[in-house]
């Protein structure tokens, strides 16, 4: 058997599309009913998919975080039905949003006197 040699081939160049960036780890970090302490990140997001509600702050990159200790509660406000809100309640059985005719609860079972 004789050996056959074909035309030499240039080595393959690198393609232009073969790269990707790592995922950004976005999404909900604390779910409804979970206990949080001040500073805990609740949602990492791009833009405001979720809006900050009671006792929740928002960072410059739209990260939502707890301002007070309590339990996470996701809800929709009847005044703004297209927006989804995230709030912190102090007791697990409490609900959001708080009706306008009721005073806002504060830490240590105090009541907001300006609402009376």
Buried (B, 14 or more C-beta within 10 A) or exposed (E): EEEEEEEEEEEEEEEEEEEEEEEEEEEBBBEEEEEBEEEBBBBBBEEEBBBBBBBBBBEEEBBBBBBBBBBBBBBEBEEEEEBBBBBBBBEEEBEBBBEEEEEEBEEEEEEEEEEE
